[in-house]
Amino acid sequence: MKAAILVKNKKPLVVTEVEMPKKLEFGQVLVKIFYSGLCGSQVSEIDGLWGEDKNIPHLLGHEGSGVVLDFGPGVKTVSKGDHIVLHYMKSSGLDSPTPKYKWGEKIVSAGGVTTFNTHAIVSENRITKIPKDFDLRLAPVLGCAIPTAMGVINNEAEIKIGQSVVVFGLGGVGLAISQCASLTSAHPIIGIDLHKSKIDLAKKFGVTHGLINNPSIERDIRSITGNDGADTVIDVTGNSKIIELCYKITSPVGKTILCGIPKENDNISIFTKPLHFHKTLKGSKGGGSKPDIDIPRYIKLLAAKKVHLDKFITHEYPLEKINEAITTLKSGEAGRIVIKMSHE
């Protein structure tokens, strides 16, 4: 199989041929991958922002789409030929041993799921079956951005009709959060980014007020929400200064939800007294979603045209140009990027 390997932090991925294990273990599923999403989490991992990576060389990617080719003992949730979404969040099914690939004489590590490769051995609990007529190009967003966004809105923020929402960072997850907030009839929905093109795009996904981040952004937000601030403020950037601002502009009885993860040792400073009097600060891990339960529900919403993904994906690259895709993501100009696998 062909794969993009992380061989050193802050260096380009190496796209090369990798040898797969000969045998599938208990709970493992062999998947032919058609598309992979590209998420900011992978960029953080590549750049070593979360600390020393002790598993290099290893494979990356946590959202994708594909077809089941085979499976090991104990697997019951999928069959050969099933179309599936790959996701990093665990669902039903077995939690299998992680595979070891070979690259020449080197062992290449992998987690429970990887998607920067044309084929992957993944854990049964990291895949969810989808209808065969669902577009595999769109399916990767169901592996991370959409379930994270729906989970943040439904499970963590618990948005009520007419409540105000502020979203910092309008990449793939930020766009999805904005769209999900609009489904709850939240108002206003304020989207903030550094790039006007992303703000313009976000207005097609439910954002009612788009703002360029600037030194007077707090005043600009309060001019829309009122002096008390917003009912829910969601950070998708992981920037410590923005996290502090998110907490500051959250109303005294509101919620600050952190989706973005700061760099290692990048601390924040907040006044904690309001946390004793109804204000809430919480970190999100995938929105608390349960993929095998939630993804089928979201597909029904898509079929009913309650959710739209046609403009969600802004860029597509072949696996051979994945480093160009990463550069595009870092530029801040992209919504969601997908990597297309070539199968000869």
NORLIN-V380784 format. One line per field, one symbol per residue. phi: phi as a letter, one per 40 degrees, with the letter a starting at -180 (. if undefined). A space follows every 10 residues. Layout:
phi=???
This chain:
phi=.babbcbacg bdcbcacbcc dcbccdgcbc bccbbbcbbd cccccccgcb hcccbccacb hbaababcca acdgcbcbbd gccabbaccc bchccccccb cbbgcccbca ccabbcacba bbcdcbbbcb ccccccccdd cccadccccc cdcccbcfcb dgccbbbchb cdcccccccc ccccgcacbb bbacbccccc ccccbhccbb bccadbcccc ccccchccgc cbbbbbcgcc cccccdcccc cdbcbbbbcc bccdgccbbb ccddccbgcb bacbbgggcb dcccddcccc ccccgcbbbc bccbabbcdc bccccccccc cgcccbbbbc cbbc
